[in-house]
Amino acid sequence: MKSKLYHGTAWYPELWEEEVRRQDLLLMKEAGINLVRMGEFVWSVLEPEEGRIDAGPFAEYIAELHKHGIDTIMCTPTATPPVWLTHGHPERLFVDRDGHVMGHGSRQHVCTNNPYFRERAALLAGHLGRRLGGLPGLVAWQLDNEFKSHVAECMCGTCRTLWHEWLERRYGTVAQLNEAWGTGVWSHTYQRFDQVPQPVATPFLHNSSLQTMYRLFQAEQIAEFADEQAAILRRYSLAPVTHNSSVAFHLDNEQLFRGLDFAAYDTYASQANMHAYTLNCDLWRNLKPGKDFWVMETSPSYAGSLQSYAVPHPDGYVAAEAVAAYALGAGAFCYWLWRQQRSGSEQPHGSVLSAWGEPALGYDQVLLASQARLAIEPVMLATRPMQAEVAITYSDRTKAYLATEPHRKLNYRSLLGDFYKRILDMGIHRDLVPEGGALDGYKLLFTPFVHYLSPEFLAKALAFTEAGGIWIAGPLTGGRTAEHTLHTDAALGALEHAAGVKTKFVYPMDGTGSIGTAFGLSAPLSLWSAVFEPLPGGASVIGEITEGRTPGLAFLTEQPYGRGAVVMLGSLPAGEDGDALLRALIDHYAQRAGVTLRTDAGAGTLVCPRRGEVDEVWTLVNMDGRGGAVTLPRPARDALSGAAVPAGRFTLAAYEYRLLQL
């Protein structure tokens, strides 16, 4: 069993003189910091000249931190290659879709597929592992920093060669590639794999298959690099390996973390966007099931750079963030950064201390979070987050499909976030489950906006319904093949047969005046939509189109399947009326599925259920600053004070948190 919750910060000892470092260590203790992350940008410090590597100073920093009771997560600094690696070597640099070769500067300017970069990165990881891997106080490794946060797919010569090799492994022959991609359109037929271009700038648009496959290829490559670095570190160190990722980056997180030991991520969501914060917790908890995730970076006050800045967090919000994260499964809650940077591109970024050593705007909030961490730690260590009964499919692969085919600038992260927010605001405990995740124990599954349903996922979802679950598929789900082409047997492929429907039309409903009616409510319909008619003896119509281009057809159907049901949502209800209709849909099927892990806390207040050996513990956190209330179904005991709490309405003040044993 773990012995502590981590309350951490990013520290850059290499940028400051010894006296400042000594002061930092003392102030960290006062602020309740027990974890430091360092090293992600120090390549030129570790290896100022090619082949001359010395991690000795970092061994000393780790030892000093340990002496002060502070553990360390050490990073591999491959996000910022030094100038000696790039100067005069454009072949090692990242190339964007317009053919622009990145220059030295900022970060992520090198192609991580370049063989020389890989060679030097491997030597560096090996040196760090040997020199630091066994030191007391080193508790974890972080690979690189925010893979693909500033760049997407590289178009360099190395990537071109690897792309052709990847295609040959995937398709076997160029004839099979041509058939799978339908390259006869616009005379794109290829004769050899080495003729297949990268999706660089063209007069109009590339073939959809080429664009999406290139994105998937690049995601595989970054996961391969992570696996390679992790394997090197594991030769010398027993400390677990992770990476600080994000739902916003250009990669496949499920694939990336498959080979790592635990999940970690960055989030700078504002208080006004609190659902984006909780969405991360509900996702990363399920990327490595059964293991704590780490919030590796968040701001103690506000994010900022030379070009922008965010609104500072309200008083009390950071502690609420911390409690919510721990309650939802975090083992660490960490700030970026400890001491404000006196130079560089992020000088305006919020910090715990100012560059001149005084408490910054977020310092008092860090103290509140530290007090909260100490108060809740015994309960958190003795309990685990309860699995939700409602699952929402999360798919980074879908990001690749929507990036290729965004229609009117659709964004998967925004679409999914809006859909998720309704379930959150309705007080339903929920898990975001990656495509490859297990569905055991769930009662209700939502799979919105997933263009391509793999045979493996379809089989798993249907087994879930066979066993009694209710699966709601759509909108924008199932309409594309693995190669990002259209199905030719049915508009939604095998999904249609399972759903007991025939898709009559697939078309954009925005601007058509289409109105859908279901559950006694009517609302405009939107997005690229599928409209259905039931097969003979098949699905029941739950929602009908009453106005627009296709009146009388269905946008919402239900088909019994085993002991459960497949529900098709072909279009997205829009506006305030659409929100009401979607909430009615969610509520209807939550009740049908027998979902009990839900409360009436409403928007702005979280209820995070956990279970220990004996008790169920609800962590209540107000996140919107307006206070909140929840109805307790039975008498409880305050886990921190021991006071009895009667059943009935229980209120919270702004940003207040309470732990109740039920």
N, C-alpha and C positions, 0 to 999 in steps of 0.2 A: 504493500500500500504506500502511496506517496506520502511524504512527511510534511509538505508545505504547499501553499499556493504561492506562485511567483508574482511579484510586483516589480516590474523591470523598467529599464530605460536603455537607450542607445548612447554609448559613450565613445568619444574619440580622443583617447589619451595621447595619441601620436601628434595631435595638433597643439598641445598645450605643454607648458613647462612644468617642472616637477612640483613647484609650490602650488600651482593651480590643481594639479592632480591630487595632491594631499588634501587640499581643501575640498575637492569634489568627493573624495571618499568619506570624509566626516559628514558632509552635508547629505550624502546619500543615506547614511545610517539614520540621520535625523528625519529624513523624508520617508523612511520605511521601505527603501529600495533594497531588494534582496537578490536581484538578477541584473546583470549587465550584458548587453549585446555589443560586440565590437569587431572591427577588422574588415568590414565588407568593402571598404574603399582603400585599402592600404597596400596595394600591390607595389607601387613605386617606393614605398617605405621598406617593405620586406625584401624587395629585389631591385635596388636602385640601378644596378647594371646587370645585364643578362648573365645568369649563372651565379651571381653572388647573392644568395638568399640567407637572411638571418632573422629568425623569429624570436630571438632571445629577449628583446624588450617586451614582447607580448607574454612570454613566460613569466616575466617579472610582474607585469600588470595583473595577470591571473592570480599569481601568488599573493599580491597585495590585496586584491579584492577578497580572496579567500580568507586572509587574515582578518578582514573586517566583516566576515560573515556574509559575503556577497558572492553568489555563484556567477559563472560566465557561460554564455553561448558564443562560441567563436565562429566567425564567418570565413568562407573562402572569398578572396577579393577579386573574383574574375569579372565582375561587372565593369571594372575600371582598369583596363590594361594600360601599362605605362607607355610613355612616348617611344622608348627604344624598341618596343614591339611593333609599333605602327608606322613610325617615321620612315618614309621611303618605301613602304610596302602597301600600296593600295589594294593588292590582292587579298590582304587580310581584313579589310574593312567591310562593313555592312554596306549593301547597295539597295536603294529603295526601288519602288516600282517604276519610277521615272528615270532610272539609271543613274541617280545621284549617288556618288561615293561619299560616305560619311568621312569627315575629317577627325583628327584627334581632338578630343574635348568632350565635355559632358560625361556621358557613360553609355554603355551598350553600343559603342561605335565599331566594335569588332564583330565579325561573323563568328558565332560560337561553333560553326561547323568547320572552320578553317583548320587544316591539320596541324599547322605550326602552333596556332593558339591552343589547340587541344593538348599538344605535347607539353607546352610550357605550363598550362593549367594543371596537367597531371603531375608534373614535377613539383609545382607549388603545393598542391594538396598533399602530396606525399611528405614534403618537408614539414608542413604544419602538423600532419598526423603524427609523425615521428617525434617532433619536438614538443608538442603540446598535448597530444592525445591522452597521456596518462596522468596529467597533472591533477592534483586535488582541486576541486572547485570547478573544473570544466564539466558541465553537465549536458551539453548538446552542441551540435554543429549546425550552422545554417549555410547552405550552398548559395554562392553568388548573392544577388539582391534583386528581387522583383523582376524575374525573367520576363522579357518581352513587354515591359511596361511602356517604353518609349518607342519601340520599333515593332513592326509586325513581321512580314515574310521577307527574307533576304533574297536578293537576285544576283548574288556574286557568282563567279565561275565555279567555285567549290560546290555551291548549292546546286548549280546546273548539273554538274556531274553526278552528284548524289541523287538528284531528282530522277535522272534517267535510270540509274540503278534501282531506285525505289519502284519506278513504274514497271521495269522488267520483272522484278520480284512479284509485284502485285498482279500483273496481267499475263505474264508468260510470253506472249507474242504480241506484236504490234497490231495484228489483225484483231485480236481479242480486245485490245484497247480501243481500236476504231469502232468496233461493234458496241462496246459498253458505253462509249461517249457519244455515239451518233455523230461522228466527225464528218459524215457526208454533208451535213448542213454547212453552207458557206465554203464548201470545198476545203475542209480542214483535214482531210485524210492524210495520215502519216505513213511513211514507208519504213522508217527505222525509229527506234526510241530516241536516238540522239537528235532527231528533228523536232521533238516535242518542245515547244518553247516554255520558258517561265512566263507567268502572267504579268509581263512588263507592259508599259504603256502601248496602247494600240489606238487606231482611229475611233473605234467604238468599244464594244465589249468582247471579252474572251468567251469561249465556250464555258458553260456553267461547270461542267465536269472538271475541266482543267483548273479553274479557279479554286473550287472546293477541295479537290484532291491535293493541290499545292499547299493549301492551308493545313490539311491533315498531315501531309508529309512533314511540314515544318514543325508541327506540334510533336510528332514522333521524334524528330531530331533533338529538340530541346529536352525531352524526357530521356533520351539516350545519353545526352551529355550529363544530366543530373545523375543517372544511374552510374555512369563511369566515375564521376567525382565521389559519389557515396561509397562505391566499392573500394576506392583508394583509401579513404578515411577509415573504413572499417578494418583494414589490414592492421592498423596501428591503435585503434581506439574503440572502446566499448560504448562511448557516448552515442546516443541516438542522433540521427541526421534528419534535417527538415529543410524547408525553403519557405521564404515569406512571399506568398503569392496573392492573387486577387481575382475576383470574378471579372474585373475589367481588363485583364491582360490577354495577350494574343497567344493562348496556349490551351491545352486540355488538362485541367487540374486533376481529374480522375486518373488520367494516364500518368501524369507527373508524379503524383503521390503514391502510386502503386508500388514504386520501388523505394520509397522513403519510410521513415519510422513513425512519424507523426505529422499532423497537418498544422500549418501556421499561415497567417495571412496579415495583410495590412488593411486598415480601414480608416478613412477620414470623413465618414458620414457626419453631417451636421445634425443638431438636435431636431431641426425641421424635417430631416430625412431619416428619422429614427428607424423606420421599417427596413432601410437598407442596412443598418447596423445589425438588427436582429436576424435578418435574412442570412447574413454571413455566419452568425453563430449557428443557425439551424442547418446550414449547409456543411460547414467545416467539421461539425460534430459527427457528420455521417461520411466524410471522406475516408477516415480511418476509424471505423466503428469500434467502440469500447476503449478508445484512447483519448485523453484530453487533447484538445487543440490549444494553440497559443495565439493570442492576439499580439503579434510581434511589433506592430507599430500603430499607434493612434496618437492624436495630438492632445497635450494637456490643456490646450486653449484654442488654437486655430492653426490651420495649414497656411503656408505662404511661400512665395518665391519672388524673384525679381519682377515678375510680371503680374502676379495676382495674390489675393489673400482671401481667406474665408471669414465668416462671422464667428467671433469668439463664443465658446460654449457658455451658457448661463451658469451661474453659481449653483453647484450641486449636481450638475449633469454628469460630470466625469465620474463621480462616485457611483451614480446610478448606472452608468455604462459598465463600470468595473463589476459591480454586483451582478448585473444582468449577464455579463460574460461568464463569470465564475459559475453562476447558477445554471447556465445553459451548456456548461461543459468545458469551460476554459481552465487550463492549468496555469496560464500566465496571462498577465495584462500589462503591456509594455508601452512606453512612450517614445515617440521621436520628437524631440531629443532631450538629452540632459542639459547641456550647456549650449546656448545659442551660438551658431557658427559666426565667426567674425569676418569671414570671407566666403567667396563662392556664390552659387546661384540661389541658395536657400536662406540667405541671411534674415529675411523677414519672418521665417517660420517660427511659430510658437514653440516654447521650450519651458523646461522646469526652472532653469537659471538663465539670467541674461548673460551676454558675452562678458560683461564686466563683473559678474559674480554675485549680483543681487537676485533675490527671488523674482521670477518673472510672473506674468499675469496668471499662469496656471499653477504656480507653486502651492497656493492654499488648497486648490482642488486636488492636487496630488496627496496632500496631507489627509484630506477627507477620504480619499480612496484608500489610502494606507490604513486608516482607522477602520474602515469598512472591511477591508480584507482580513485584518486581525480578528474582528468580531465574528465574521461568518466562517472563518477557516475551519474550526473544529467540525461544524455541521457539514461543510462542503467535503471535507476529507472522509466523513463517515457515510456519505450518500453518493448516488450516481444519478445523472439525468434519466428520467423515465422515457422510454420509447413512446413516441406519439402514436396515435391511432390513424392519423391522416398523413399521407405522404404526397409530396409534390415532386415530380420528376425534374431533375436538373441535368442539363446537357450542354457541355462546352462544345461538343461536336455540332450542336445546333447553331452555335454562334458562327461557325464556319459557313454553314448553309445560308444563314440570314445575312452574313457579310457579302456573300456572292449575290443573293437575291433579296435585297432589303425592301423591295416594292417602294413605298413612299418613305424611305429612310427609317424603316422599322429597326429597332434595336432590341435584341433578345434580353439584355439585362433590364431594360426599362419595362418591356412587356411582362416579363416574369415578375419583376418587382411590384408592379401594379396588381397583378393577379394575386400574388402572395399577400399583399397588404390587406386585401379583403378578408382573407382567412385569419390573419393576425388580429385585425380589428374586431373580429367576431368572437375573440376569446378562445379560439380553437388551438390547442397545442398541436404543433406541426413539425415534421421533418422534411428537409429537402434531401432527396435521395438521388445520388448520381445514377446514370443509366445502368451501370453494372452492379448497383447495390441490391441487396436482398429485400424482398417485400414481405417476409414472414412477420406476422404480428400486426400488420396494418389492416384496417377495415375499409378505408376509402383512399383511392389513388387518383390524383389529378396529373394528366400529362398534356399540358398546353404548349403550343408553339414548337413542337418537335417535328420538323419537316420529314426526317427519315426515321422510321421505326425499324430497327434491325430485327431479323428473325429471332434472335436470342431474346431481345426485349419483348417482342410480341408474344412469344411462348411463355415468358415469365409472367407477363401481365394477364394473360388468359388463364394460366394456372392459378393466379391470385383470385380471379373471378370465379373460376371453377370451385375453389375452396370456400366461396361465400363473400368475397370482396366485391366492391363496386368500383369500376374503373371508368373515369370520365376522361375521354380522349378529345383533344381539340381545345380551341380552334387552331388552325394551321398545322395540324398534326397528320402525318402519314402520307402526304401528297407527293413525296419524292423518293426515288430509289437511292441505293447506296452510292451510285455514281452521280447523283444530283441530276437525274433525268426524270421524265414523267413515266408513271406506270402505263402500260398498254393493255392490261387486262381489266383494270377498273381504276377509277380516279384515285382511290386511296389504297389500292392494292389489296392485300390479304385482310387488312383491317375491316374492309366493307363486309366481307362474308361473316366475320365474327360478330359484327355489329348488326347484322340482319337488315342492311339497307343497300340501296343503290344510289350512288351519287349521280344526280341528274345534271347538275351544272356546278362548275367551279369558276367564280368570277369576283371582281372587286365590288363590294356593296357600298363603299363610301360614295355619297352623292347620288345614290339611286332612289332615295326615299324609302328604302326597305325598313319595314317595321316587323318585329317578331313579338309573339305573345306566348307566355308560359307562366304557370303558377298564378294566373289571374292578373298578370302585369304585362305591359307592353313597353317596348323600347326600340330605338333605332338600332340597326345592325351595321357592323363595320368590318373592316379588314377584308383580305382576300378570303372568300368564304366558300364552303361546300354546302350544298342544299340537297336534301334527301327525299326519297320516297321509300317506304318500307317494302322489303321483299315479301312475297306471299307467305303468310304465317310467320313473318319476322317481327321487326321492332315495332314498338308503339310510338306514336308521335306525342312528344311532351311539349314541344314548342313549334308553333306554326308561323310561317311568314304570311302576314295579312295585307301588307302593302308593298309596292315596289315592282321589280321586274319579274319576280317568280312567286306570286301569291299562291297559297294553297300547298306549297311544298314545306318540308320540315327543316328547321335549323337545329332541333334538339330531339333526339330519339333515345329510346331505352330498349335493350334487348336482353332477356334473361339468358344467362350463360352459366351452366352448372347451378351452384347454389347462390351465385351472385348475378351481376349484370354488367353489360357494356353500355355506357352512355356516350353518345356522340354529340359534341357541341361544335357545330359546323361554322358558327359565326360568333363574333364578339359583340354582345350588347354594349352600347355606348352611352356616354353622358350620365346624368344623374339617374334617369330612368333605367339605364343599362346597369348602373351600379346596384340599384335596388333589385333588378331581376337576377343578377349574378349572385347577390347575397341570398335571395330566395332559393336559387338552385343549390348553393352550398349548404344552406340550412336543411333543405329538403333531404338531400342525400346523406348528410351527416346523421340526421335522425334515422333514415332508412338503414344506414350501416351500423347503427348502434354506437355512435361515437359518444363517449362519456368524458374524455379528457378535454373539457371545455368549461369556461366560466363566463360570467356576465360582466367581467372587468371592463370591457369596452376598449375603444381606441385610447392609446396613451399610457395604459397600465399593463404591465406584463405579469403573468402568473407562470412561474417556471417550476414544474413538478419534478421532484427528485425522490428517490427511495433509498432507505437504509435497510439494515437487517430486520428492523421492527417497524419503523414509522415511515409514513409518507410525509415529505416536507414540501410545502409550497413557499417559494421565494416570491414575494410580491414586490414589484419595483414600479414606481411612477416615473415615466420617461418623458412626459410632455410638459411637466412643470405646472400643470393645472390641478394636481391632486387627482385622486381616483377612489374607487370603491369596488368591492367584490363581495358577493354573497358566499359565505362559508356554509357548506352543506351539513356540517356537524361541528360540535365543539372542538376547539384546538388549544394548543399550548404554544406560547411564544418561545421559540427555541433559544432565544438569546437571554431573555429576562426570566423565563420560567412561569410567567403569569398566565392564568387561564384566560382563554378567549372564547366567548360564547358563539354559538352558531348564529348565522344571520349576516346583516350588512356590516362590512368592515371597511373603514375609510383610511386613506393614505394622504398625507400632505404632499406638497410639491417635492418631487425627487426623493421622497421617503422610500425606504425599503424595510421589509419585515420578513422574518422567517417563521413560519407557522407549522407546527407538527400536528397533523390531522390523524 
